[in-house]
């Protein structure tokens, strides 16, 4: 017996999706749960600071870059609230 997922895979491997979808009637989807886009940057840090940053998330089992983003986000939030009247 062929599983449904294998059947679908074989079917779509042979068929052209353009034969089954009308692109003229396509609707632009809304994707509210998308994560914000990110940009790679280069940041020079003292070796000791980077080692400390890398050791902190090991205790929490999170990647150090995620922890750095969290720290930056918290600090930016504090700075913004200071400037707000």
N, C-alpha and C positions, 0 to 999 in steps of 0.2 A: 504494500500500500504506500502511495506517495503522500507525504505530508503536504499540507496546504502551502507552507512557505516554500517548499521545493517546487511545487507545481507553479506557484507564482513566479519564482525565479526563472524556471525554464520558459514559461510563457513570455515574460518580458525580455528574455534574452533573444527570442526569435522575432518579437513584434516591435513595431515602431510606435512609440507613444503618441506621435503626432496623428496617428490614425484614430486615436481614442479620445483626444482632448481638443476642444475648440479654443484656440488661443484668442480668438476675437471676443469670446465671452469670459475671458479670464478676469478675475477680481483681484485687486491688490490686497494682500492679507495685512492685517494689523498684528504686530508682534510686540505686545506690551511688556513681555518678560525678558526682553533682550538685555544682555549686560552691556554697559557702556563700552565703547571702543577704547583700546589702549594704544599708547605710543611707546616705543622703546626709546630709552634715553641712556646716555652715558654719564655716570656719576663717579667722581673720584672721592674715595674715602680713605682715611688712615687705616692701615692694615689692622690695627688693634680694634678699631671701631667696627670694622666689617666682621672680624672674628667674634666680637661680642654680639653683634646682630645675628650672626648665624647660630650662635649657641642658644640664644633666648628661645627661638621657636622650637628647637629640639625638645625642650621641656614641655611645650604645648602641643607638639606633633602637628605643626603647620609649617609651610614653606617660609623661609625668611623673607622673601620678597612680598608675600602676602602680609606678613607682620609689619614690614616697612610701610606698606600702603596704608595699613590701619593706623600706625603711628602718625603718618603724614596727614591723613584725613582728620584724625582727632585734633591735631595741632592747628590745622587750617580752620576747623570749626571754631576753636577757641579764639583764634585771631579775628575771624569774621565777627564773632559776637562782641568782641571788644570795640570794634570800629562802628558797630551799629548804634544809632542814637537811642 
